[in-house]
Amino acid sequence: MNNSALRVKVAEHKYQDTTGVKPQQFQEIVSQIDLSSPSLVRDRALVQLLWSNALRCLEVIKLDLKDVDVDNCELYIMGKGRQQKDKVVLHSNGKI
């Protein structure tokens, strides 16, 4: 791209589809996760947490026990470039 008024060349930005998988596709994927051990149940919960809240992997990796409010089923996430943590309300029905 060339901005003739300023005579500056600007790199073209290619569109990147970020819509992700559809809910039905996600449910099909999650239903395939084996739940035969505690670590696999944990893995499924992490996958659901990431997808349902559009979290980044690093946001989940940085979680600490102090970020979890079990009584209110809430999780506090430090988002990219933010100074304050965002609240994520977890499902209270106990189902994974």
C-alpha positions in Angstrom: 0.0 0.0 0.0 1.3 3.5 -0.8 0.1 6.6 0.9 0.7 9.2 -1.9 0.0 12.2 0.3 2.9 11.3 2.6 4.9 9.2 0.2 5.1 6.5 2.9 4.9 2.8 2.1 2.7 1.0 4.5 2.7 -2.8 4.9 -0.5 -4.5 4.0 -2.2 -6.3 6.8 -3.6 -9.7 6.0 -6.9 -10.6 7.6 -6.7 -13.4 10.1 -9.8 -15.3 11.0 -10.0 -15.5 14.8 -13.6 -16.8 15.2 -12.3 -20.2 16.5 -14.4 -23.3 16.6 -18.1 -23.3 16.9 -19.8 -24.4 20.1 -21.0 -27.7 18.6 -17.5 -28.5 17.4 -16.0 -27.6 20.8 -18.5 -30.0 22.5 -17.5 -32.8 20.2 -13.8 -32.2 21.0 -14.4 -32.0 24.8 -16.6 -35.1 24.7 -13.6 -37.1 23.4 -11.4 -36.3 26.5 -11.0 -39.3 28.7 -12.0 -38.7 32.3 -10.5 -41.9 33.8 -7.9 -40.1 36.0 -7.8 -36.9 38.1 -5.2 -35.3 35.8 -7.5 -35.9 32.7 -10.4 -34.3 34.5 -8.2 -31.4 35.3 -7.1 -31.1 31.7 -10.7 -31.1 30.5 -11.6 -28.4 33.0 -8.7 -26.3 31.8 -9.7 -26.7 28.1 -13.3 -25.6 29.0 -12.0 -22.7 31.1 -9.8 -21.5 28.2 -12.5 -21.8 25.6 -15.6 -20.6 27.5 -13.8 -17.4 28.7 -11.6 -16.8 25.7 -8.5 -16.9 27.9 -4.9 -17.0 26.7 -2.8 -19.9 27.8 -0.4 -17.6 29.7 -3.4 -16.2 31.7 -4.2 -19.7 33.0 -0.6 -20.6 33.5 -0.1 -17.6 35.8 -3.0 -18.5 38.0 -2.3 -19.0 41.7 -4.4 -20.3 44.5 -5.0 -16.8 45.8 -6.8 -16.1 42.4 -9.5 -18.6 43.2 -12.5 -17.7 45.3 -14.1 -21.2 45.9 -17.0 -19.8 48.0 -18.2 -17.5 45.3 -17.1 -19.8 42.3 -15.0 -17.0 41.0 -11.5 -16.8 39.4 -9.4 -13.6 39.0 -7.4 -13.4 35.8 -4.6 -10.9 35.0 -5.2 -10.2 31.4 -2.6 -9.1 28.8 -1.3 -5.6 29.5 -3.8 -5.0 32.3 -3.1 -3.6 35.8 -6.2 -5.1 37.3 -7.5 -8.6 37.4 -10.7 -9.6 35.6 -13.3 -11.7 37.4 -14.5 -15.0 35.8 -17.6 -16.6 37.2 -17.3 -20.4 37.2 -20.1 -22.8 36.8 -21.6 -23.5 40.2 -23.3 -26.8 39.4 -20.0 -28.7 39.8 -20.2 -30.4 36.4 -17.3 -30.6 34.1 
